[in-house]
Amino acid sequence: MAVIMISDVPGATPDMMEEMRQAGVLDRLKAAPGFKGHWSGPTGSGYRVIELWESPDDWRAWYDGTVKPNLPPGVEATEPTFIDLTMELQPG
């Protein structure tokens, strides 16, 4: 069953996320096994990431292998929340 992953990154900024994009992290995300979608944006205390994955294990492999090594010094994401996807509705 697919899962919704929600993670906060305290202290992160849109500029930091842009640096990760420029480093090719988001391009690799598109091809990550189990990846289905990404939505993110700034919050009052940092940055929030919401993604759709086939499983928490797929997300963990992606995070540990690609995201974690590319986070700026001193920035660490909180442990994510996973919610089982029970309904998906798209326009059209």
N, CA, C and O atoms as a printed pandas DataFrame, in Angstrom:
     atom_number atom_name residue_name chain_id  residue_number  x_coord  y_coord  z_coord
0              1         N          MET        A               1    0.844   -1.184    0.000
1              2        CA          MET        A               1    0.000    0.000    0.000
2              3         C          MET        A               1    0.887    1.243    0.000
3              4         O          MET        A               1    1.868    1.301    0.741
4              5         N          ALA        A               2    0.559    2.213   -0.804
5              6        CA          ALA        A               2    1.313    3.456   -0.874
6              7         C          ALA        A               2    1.158    4.251    0.418
7              8         O          ALA        A               2    0.167    4.117    1.136
8              9         N          VAL        A               3    2.169    5.087    0.698
9             10        CA          VAL        A               3    2.159    5.913    1.909
10            11         C          VAL        A               3    2.444    7.369    1.568
11            12         O          VAL        A               3    3.169    7.682    0.623
12            13         N          ILE        A               4    1.848    8.251    2.372
13            14        CA          ILE        A               4    2.145    9.672    2.319
14            15         C          ILE        A               4    3.207    9.920    3.381
15            16         O          ILE        A               4    3.029    9.535    4.537
16            17         N          MET        A               5    4.320   10.565    2.998
17            18        CA          MET        A               5    5.395   10.879    3.919
18            19         C          MET        A               5    5.370   12.383    4.166
19            20         O          MET        A               5    5.339   13.173    3.222
20            21         N          ILE        A               6    5.382   12.774    5.440
21            22        CA          ILE        A               6    5.409   14.189    5.813
22            23         C          ILE        A               6    6.626   14.410    6.700
23            24         O          ILE        A               6    6.785   13.745    7.723
24            25         N          SER        A               7    7.484   15.346    6.305
25            26        CA          SER        A               7    8.699   15.620    7.075
26            27         C          SER        A               7    8.942   17.121    7.142
27            28         O          SER        A               7    8.766   17.839    6.158
28            29         N          ASP        A               8    9.347   17.578    8.317
29            30        CA          ASP        A               8    9.733   18.976    8.497
30            31         C          ASP        A               8   11.249   19.061    8.586
31            32         O          ASP        A               8   11.903   18.184    9.151
32            33         N          VAL        A               9   11.794   20.127    8.022
33            34        CA          VAL        A               9   13.240   20.352    8.043
34            35         C          VAL        A               9   13.473   21.698    8.723
35            36         O          VAL        A               9   13.535   22.729    8.053
36            37         N          PRO        A              10   13.603   21.694   10.059
37            38        CA          PRO        A              10   13.777   22.956   10.787
38            39         C          PRO        A              10   15.035   23.696   10.324
39            40         O          PRO        A              10   16.096   23.099   10.141
40            41         N          GLY        A              11   14.890   24.997   10.143
41            42        CA          GLY        A              11   16.024   25.829    9.757
42            43         C          GLY        A              11   16.331   25.842    8.274
43            44         O          GLY        A              11   17.151   26.642    7.825
44            45         N          ALA        A              12   15.696   24.978    7.506
45            46        CA          ALA        A              12   15.940   24.964    6.060
46            47         C          ALA        A              12   15.228   26.143    5.413
47            48         O          ALA        A              12   14.215   26.629    5.918
48            49         N          THR        A              13   15.767   26.590    4.301
49            50        CA          THR        A              13   15.204   27.715    3.563
50            51         C          THR        A              13   14.963   27.316    2.114
51            52         O          THR        A              13   15.513   26.319    1.647
52            53         N          PRO        A              14   14.144   28.083    1.400
53            54        CA          PRO        A              14   13.977   27.807   -0.023
54            55         C          PRO        A              14   15.313   27.855   -0.779
55            56         O          PRO        A              14   15.501   27.103   -1.736
56            57         N          ASP        A              15   16.244   28.730   -0.363
57            58        CA          ASP        A              15   17.547   28.787   -1.025
58            59         C          ASP        A              15   18.316   27.480   -0.852
59            60         O          ASP        A              15   18.962   27.008   -1.787
60            61         N          MET        A              16   18.246   26.897    0.346
61            62        CA          MET        A              16   18.910   25.612    0.577
62            63         C          MET        A              16   18.308   24.528   -0.301
63            64         O          MET        A              16   19.024   23.688   -0.847
64            65         N          MET        A              17   16.996   24.550   -0.433
65            66        CA          MET        A              17   16.335   23.559   -1.272
66            67         C          MET        A              17   16.708   23.758   -2.742
67            68         O          MET        A              17   16.847   22.789   -3.489
68            69         N          GLU        A              18   16.865   24.992   -3.141
69            70        CA          GLU        A              18   17.301   25.278   -4.516
70            71         C          GLU        A              18   18.712   24.733   -4.747
71            72         O          GLU        A              18   19.008   24.220   -5.826
72            73         N          GLU        A              19   19.566   24.840   -3.759
73            74        CA          GLU        A              19   20.923   24.284   -3.879
74            75         C          GLU        A              19   20.871   22.770   -4.052
75            76         O          GLU        A              19   21.645   22.205   -4.825
76            77         N          MET        A              20   19.968   22.117   -3.342
77            78        CA          MET        A              20   19.818   20.669   -3.505
78            79         C          MET        A              20   19.306   20.336   -4.907
79            80         O          MET        A              20   19.727   19.353   -5.516
80            81         N          ARG        A              21   18.396   21.165   -5.405
81            82        CA          ARG        A              21   17.902   20.947   -6.772
82            83         C          ARG        A              21   19.045   21.087   -7.765
83            84         O          ARG        A              21   19.190   20.267   -8.672
84            85         N          GLN        A              22   19.861   22.128   -7.592
85            86        CA          GLN        A              22   20.984   22.352   -8.494
86            87         C          GLN        A              22   22.028   21.237   -8.408
87            88         O          GLN        A              22   22.742   20.978   -9.377
88            89         N          ALA        A              23   22.114   20.586   -7.261
89            90        CA          ALA        A              23   23.046   19.467   -7.093
90            91         C          ALA        A              23   22.515   18.180   -7.740
91            92         O          ALA        A              23   23.201   17.158   -7.731
92            93         N          GLY        A              24   21.307   18.225   -8.297
93            94        CA          GLY        A              24   20.748   17.075   -9.000
94            95         C          GLY        A              24   19.922   16.139   -8.138
95            96         O          GLY        A              24   19.490   15.086   -8.606
96            97         N          VAL        A              25   19.697   16.512   -6.877
97            98        CA          VAL        A              25   18.948   15.630   -5.975
98            99         C          VAL        A              25   17.529   15.396   -6.488
99           100         O          VAL        A              25   17.048   14.264   -6.465
100          101         N          LEU        A              26   16.857   16.442   -6.948
101          102        CA          LEU        A              26   15.477   16.270   -7.411
102          103         C          LEU        A              26   15.394   15.487   -8.714
103          104         O          LEU        A              26   14.422   14.767   -8.942
104          105         N          ASP        A              27   16.395   15.620   -9.564
105          106        CA          ASP        A              27   16.411   14.809  -10.784
106          107         C          ASP        A              27   16.525   13.327  -10.439
107          108         O          ASP        A              27   15.880   12.492  -11.073
108          109         N          ARG        A              28   17.343   12.995   -9.437
109          110        CA          ARG        A              28   17.474   11.599   -9.007
110          111         C          ARG        A              28   16.191   11.119   -8.330
111          112         O          ARG        A              28   15.847    9.940   -8.407
112          113         N          LEU        A              29   15.480   12.043   -7.663
113          114        CA          LEU        A              29   14.231   11.667   -6.999
114          115         C          LEU        A              29   13.231   11.118   -8.006
115          116         O          LEU        A              29   12.542   10.137   -7.725
116          117         N          LYS        A              30   13.148   11.733   -9.160
117          118        CA          LYS        A              30   12.177   11.303  -10.173
118          119         C          LYS        A              30   12.349    9.836  -10.560
119          120         O          LYS        A              30   11.384    9.177  -10.946
120          121         N          ALA        A              31   13.572    9.326  -10.457
121          122        CA          ALA        A              31   13.861    7.944  -10.850
122          123         C          ALA        A              31   13.982    6.994   -9.656
123          124         O          ALA        A              31   14.280    5.815   -9.844
124          125         N          ALA        A              32   13.757    7.482   -8.438
125          126        CA          ALA        A              32   13.920    6.648   -7.246
126          127         C          ALA        A              32   12.871    5.538   -7.213
127          128         O          ALA        A              32   11.693    5.797   -7.458
128          129         N          PRO        A              33   13.284    4.312   -6.914
129          130        CA          PRO        A              33   12.310    3.222   -6.802
130          131         C          PRO        A              33   11.246    3.538   -5.751
131          132         O          PRO        A              33   11.566    3.900   -4.619
132          133         N          GLY        A              34    9.981    3.397   -6.137
133          134        CA          GLY        A              34    8.861    3.613   -5.223
134          135         C          GLY        A              34    8.357    5.040   -5.141
135          136         O          GLY        A              34    7.337    5.290   -4.498
136          137         N          PHE        A              35    9.045    5.992   -5.777
137          138        CA          PHE        A              35    8.629    7.401   -5.709
138          139         C          PHE        A              35    7.415    7.650   -6.588
139          140         O          PHE        A              35    7.342    7.164   -7.717
140          141         N          LYS        A              36    6.431    8.439   -6.042
141          142        CA          LYS        A              36    5.209    8.727   -6.789
142          143         C          LYS        A              36    4.862   10.208   -6.872
143          144         O          LYS        A              36    4.062   10.593   -7.725
144          145         N          GLY        A              37    5.443   11.063   -6.007
145          146        CA          GLY        A              37    5.120   12.488   -6.075
146          147         C          GLY        A              37    5.766   13.274   -4.946
147          148         O          GLY        A              37    6.093   12.716   -3.899
148          149         N          HIS        A              38    5.947   14.567   -5.161
149          150        CA          HIS        A              38    6.605   15.454   -4.188
150          151         C          HIS        A              38    5.907   16.810   -4.180
151          152         O          HIS        A              38    5.576   17.362   -5.230
152          153         N          TRP        A              39    5.689   17.339   -2.966
153          154        CA          TRP        A              39    5.157   18.688   -2.760
154          155         C          TRP        A              39    5.914   19.263   -1.576
155          156         O          TRP        A              39    6.124   18.563   -0.586
156          157         N          SER        A              40    6.328   20.524   -1.656
157          158        CA          SER        A              40    7.073   21.104   -0.533
158          159         C          SER        A              40    6.958   22.616   -0.544
159          160         O          SER        A              40    6.571   23.231   -1.537
160          161         N          GLY        A              41    7.313   23.202    0.613
161          162        CA          GLY        A              41    7.302   24.657    0.710
162          163         C          GLY        A              41    7.757   25.112    2.084
163          164         O          GLY        A              41    7.836   24.323    3.026
164          165         N          PRO        A              42    8.058   26.413    2.182
165          166        CA          PRO        A              42    8.547   26.958    3.451
166          167         C          PRO        A              42    7.446   27.024    4.504
167          168         O          PRO        A              42    6.267   27.193    4.193
168          169         N          THR        A              43    7.868   26.885    5.760
169          170        CA          THR        A              43    6.979   27.046    6.908
170          171         C          THR        A              43    7.588   28.127    7.797
171          172         O          THR        A              43    8.639   28.677    7.471
172          173         N          GLY        A              44    6.947   28.428    8.895
173          174        CA          GLY        A              44    7.468   29.440    9.806
174          175         C          GLY        A              44    8.781   29.050   10.462
175          176         O          GLY        A              44    9.530   29.915   10.917
176          177         N          SER        A              45    9.069   27.745   10.516
177          178        CA          SER        A              45   10.292   27.299   11.186
178          179         C          SER        A              45   11.266   26.569   10.278
179          180         O          SER        A              45   12.297   26.081   10.741
180          181         N          GLY        A              46   10.955   26.488    8.996
181          182        CA          GLY        A              46   11.851   25.785    8.087
182          183         C          GLY        A              46   11.168   25.431    6.784
183          184         O          GLY        A              46   10.699   26.309    6.061
184          185         N          TYR        A              47   11.112   24.149    6.488
185          186        CA          TYR        A              47   10.586   23.674    5.219
186          187         C          TYR        A              47    9.830   22.368    5.456
187          188         O          TYR        A              47   10.277   21.536    6.246
188          189         N          ARG        A              48    8.710   22.179    4.795
189          190        CA          ARG        A              48    7.938   20.937    4.921
190          191         C          ARG        A              48    7.940   20.216    3.570
191          192         O          ARG        A              48    7.779   20.819    2.508
192          193         N          VAL        A              49    8.129   18.906    3.664
193          194        CA          VAL        A              49    8.137   18.054    2.480
194          195         C          VAL        A              49    7.031   17.016    2.639
195          196         O          VAL        A              49    6.913   16.362    3.675
196          197         N          ILE        A              50    6.231   16.881    1.594
197          198        CA          ILE        A              50    5.185   15.861    1.543
198          199         C          ILE        A              50    5.427   15.069    0.265
199          200         O          ILE        A              50    5.510   15.633   -0.826
200          201         N          GLU        A              51    5.538   13.762    0.419
201          202        CA          GLU        A              51    5.788   12.919   -0.751
202          203         C          GLU        A              51    4.896   11.688   -0.702
203          204         O          GLU        A              51    4.398   11.302    0.355
204          205         N          LEU        A              52    4.709   11.092   -1.848
205          206        CA          LEU        A              52    3.962    9.848   -1.980
206          207         C          LEU        A              52    4.941    8.768   -2.411
207          208         O          LEU        A              52    5.655    8.917   -3.402
208          209         N          TRP        A              53    4.962    7.668   -1.644
209          210        CA          TRP        A              53    5.896    6.560   -1.889
210          211         C          TRP        A              53    5.140    5.236   -1.869
211          212         O          TRP        A              53    4.076    5.125   -1.261
212          213         N          GLU        A              54    5.696    4.248   -2.533
213          214        CA          GLU        A              54    5.129    2.902   -2.494
214          215         C          GLU        A              54    5.233    2.306   -1.095
215          216         O          GLU        A              54    4.362    1.538   -0.686
216          217         N          SER        A              55    6.307    2.655   -0.340
217          218        CA          SER        A              55    6.476    2.111    1.013
218          219         C          SER        A              55    7.427    2.999    1.812
219          220         O          SER        A              55    8.208    3.751    1.229
220          221         N          PRO        A              56    7.369    2.920    3.140
221          222        CA          PRO        A              56    8.335    3.635    3.966
222          223         C          PRO        A              56    9.777    3.178    3.689
223          224         O          PRO        A              56   10.709    3.978    3.763
224          225         N          ASP        A              57    9.951    1.896    3.371
225          226        CA          ASP        A              57   11.297    1.400    3.069
226          227         C          ASP        A              57   11.877    2.045    1.816
227          228         O          ASP        A              57   13.070    2.346    1.769
228          229         N          ASP        A              58   11.044    2.258    0.800
229          230        CA          ASP        A              58   11.513    2.953   -0.407
230          231         C          ASP        A              58   11.975    4.364   -0.056
231          232         O          ASP        A              58   13.029    4.818   -0.502
232          233         N          TRP        A              59   11.161    5.053    0.759
233          234        CA          TRP        A              59   11.552    6.405    1.161
234          235         C          TRP        A              59   12.863    6.381    1.931
235          236         O          TRP        A              59   13.751    7.186    1.653
236          237         N          ARG        A              60   13.003    5.471    2.898
237          238        CA          ARG        A              60   14.200    5.410    3.738
238          239         C          ARG        A              60   15.454    5.176    2.897
239          240         O          ARG        A              60   16.483    5.809    3.131
240          241         N          ALA        A              61   15.374    4.279    1.931
241          242        CA          ALA        A              61   16.524    4.028    1.060
242          243         C          ALA        A              61   16.909    5.298    0.304
243          244         O          ALA        A              61   18.090    5.618    0.172
244          245         N          TRP        A              62   15.900    6.017   -0.193
245          246        CA          TRP        A              62   16.145    7.272   -0.904
246          247         C          TRP        A              62   16.763    8.310    0.023
247          248         O          TRP        A              62   17.775    8.923   -0.316
248          249         N          TYR        A              63   16.168    8.507    1.175
249          250        CA          TYR        A              63   16.635    9.524    2.111
250          251         C          TYR        A              63   18.068    9.245    2.573
251          252         O          TYR        A              63   18.928   10.124    2.513
252          253         N          ASP        A              64   18.315    8.030    3.030
253          254        CA          ASP        A              64   19.640    7.700    3.556
254          255         C          ASP        A              64   20.717    7.752    2.477
255          256         O          ASP        A              64   21.850    8.151    2.746
256          257         N          GLY        A              65   20.367    7.351    1.260
257          258        CA          GLY        A              65   21.365    7.295    0.195
258          259         C          GLY        A              65   21.580    8.577   -0.578
259          260         O          GLY        A              65   22.651    8.780   -1.150
260          261         N          THR        A              66   20.573    9.455   -0.608
261          262        CA          THR        A              66   20.677   10.642   -1.462
262          263         C          THR        A              66   20.462   11.951   -0.722
263          264         O          THR        A              66   21.255   12.879   -0.880
264          265         N          VAL        A              67   19.412   12.049    0.080
265          266        CA          VAL        A              67   19.093   13.328    0.726
266          267         C          VAL        A              67   20.043   13.622    1.880
267          268         O          VAL        A              67   20.670   14.680    1.921
268          269         N          LYS        A              68   20.146   12.690    2.808
269          270        CA          LYS        A              68   20.937   12.915    4.020
270          271         C          LYS        A              68   22.363   13.376    3.714
271          272         O          LYS        A              68   22.842   14.311    4.356
272          273         N          PRO        A              69   23.062   12.750    2.754
273          274        CA          PRO        A              69   24.426   13.195    2.464
274          275         C          PRO        A              69   24.495   14.591    1.824
275          276         O          PRO        A              69   25.570   15.190    1.778
276          277         N          ASN        A              70   23.373   15.112    1.336
277          278        CA          ASN        A              70   23.361   16.409    0.648
278          279         C          ASN        A              70   22.741   17.534    1.471
279          280         O          ASN        A              70   22.661   18.668    0.999
280          281         N          LEU        A              71   22.299   17.238    2.703
281          282        CA          LEU        A              71   21.750   18.307    3.537
282          283         C          LEU        A              71   22.868   19.269    3.938
283          284         O          LEU        A              71   23.987   18.836    4.213
284          285         N          PRO        A              72   22.574   20.563    3.973
285          286        CA          PRO        A              72   23.581   21.529    4.408
286          287         C          PRO        A              72   24.010   21.252    5.849
287          288         O          PRO        A              72   23.226   20.711    6.628
288          289         N          PRO        A              73   25.231   21.611    6.210
289          290        CA          PRO        A              73   25.704   21.395    7.577
290          291         C          PRO        A              73   24.746   22.010    8.601
291          292         O          PRO        A              73   24.281   23.137    8.432
292          293         N          GLY        A              74   24.461   21.262    9.651
293          294        CA          GLY        A              74   23.599   21.745   10.722
294          295         C          GLY        A              74   22.117   21.596   10.464
295          296         O          GLY        A              74   21.313   21.892   11.348
296          297         N          VAL        A              75   21.725   21.144    9.278
297          298        CA          VAL        A              75   20.307   20.971    8.951
298          299         C          VAL        A              75   19.992   19.479    8.966
299          300         O          VAL        A              75   20.665   18.683    8.312
300          301         N          GLU        A              76   18.960   19.115    9.722
301          302        CA          GLU        A              76   18.545   17.726    9.781
302          303         C          GLU        A              76   17.028   17.664    9.817
303          304         O          GLU        A              76   16.385   18.389   10.576
304          305         N          ALA        A              77   16.465   16.801    8.999
305          306        CA          ALA        A              77   15.014   16.645    8.951
306          307         C          ALA        A              77   14.531   15.898   10.190
307          308         O          ALA        A              77   15.260   15.084   10.758
308          309         N          THR        A              78   13.307   16.179   10.597
309          310        CA          THR        A              78   12.695   15.416   11.679
310          311         C          THR        A              78   12.337   14.031   11.152
311          312         O          THR        A              78   12.245   13.825    9.942
312          313         N          GLU        A              79   12.139   13.097   12.053
313          314        CA          GLU        A              79   11.692   11.769   11.632
314          315         C          GLU        A              79   10.312   11.934   10.995
315          316         O          GLU        A              79    9.433   12.558   11.590
316          317         N          PRO        A              80   10.110   11.390    9.804
317          318        CA          PRO        A              80    8.850   11.631    9.103
318          319         C          PRO        A              80    7.669   10.904    9.713
319          320         O          PRO        A              80    7.813    9.942   10.468
320          321         N          THR        A              81    6.505   11.399    9.357
321          322        CA          THR        A              81    5.247   10.727    9.645
322          323         C          THR        A              81    4.808   10.034    8.359
323          324         O          THR        A              81    4.890   10.614    7.277
324          325         N          PHE        A              82    4.347    8.805    8.479
325          326        CA          PHE        A              82    3.823    8.073    7.332
326          327         C          PHE        A              82    2.343    7.813    7.551
327          328         O          PHE        A              82    1.927    7.396    8.632
328          329         N          ILE        A              83    1.560    8.062    6.521
329          330        CA          ILE        A              83    0.121    7.836    6.551
330          331         C          ILE        A              83   -0.214    6.903    5.388
331          332         O          ILE        A              83    0.173    7.175    4.251
332          333         N          ASP        A              84   -0.922    5.820    5.653
333          334        CA          ASP        A              84   -1.343    4.931    4.566
334          335         C          ASP        A              84   -2.275    5.685    3.620
335          336         O          ASP        A              84   -3.233    6.320    4.062
336          337         N          LEU        A              85   -2.002    5.617    2.358
337          338        CA          LEU        A              85   -2.852    6.254    1.365
338          339         C          LEU        A              85   -4.092    5.393    1.156
339          340         O          LEU        A              85   -3.989    4.241    0.734
340          341         N          THR        A              86   -5.247    5.945    1.448
341          342        CA          THR        A              86   -6.486    5.207    1.255
342          343         C          THR        A              86   -7.350    5.789    0.140
343          344         O          THR        A              86   -8.279    5.140   -0.341
344          345         N          MET        A              87   -7.032    7.021   -0.266
345          346        CA          MET        A              87   -7.779    7.633   -1.350
346          347         C          MET        A              87   -6.874    8.592   -2.110
347          348         O          MET        A              87   -6.115    9.355   -1.514
348          349         N          GLU        A              88   -6.965    8.543   -3.423
349          350        CA          GLU        A              88   -6.236    9.476   -4.268
350          351         C          GLU        A              88   -7.216   10.003   -5.311
351          352         O          GLU        A              88   -7.891    9.228   -5.989
352          353         N          LEU        A              89   -7.287   11.298   -5.431
353          354        CA          LEU        A              89   -8.189   11.936   -6.379
354          355         C          LEU        A              89   -7.386   12.949   -7.165
355          356         O          LEU        A              89   -6.715   13.803   -6.584
356          357         N          GLN        A              90   -7.449   12.860   -8.478
357          358        CA          GLN        A              90   -6.729   13.779   -9.343
358          359         C          GLN        A              90   -7.718   14.503  -10.250
359          360         O          GLN        A              90   -8.791   13.977  -10.544
360          361         N          PRO        A              91   -7.358   15.710  -10.695
361          362        CA          PRO        A              91   -8.277   16.446  -11.569
362          363         C          PRO        A              91   -8.529   15.692  -12.883
363          364         O          PRO        A              91   -7.722   14.876  -13.325
364          365         N          GLY        A              92   -9.653   15.994  -13.468
365          366        CA          GLY        A              92   -9.963   15.444  -14.781
366          367         C          GLY        A              92  -10.832   14.290  -14.659
367          368         O          GLY        A              92  -11.204   13.688  -15.666
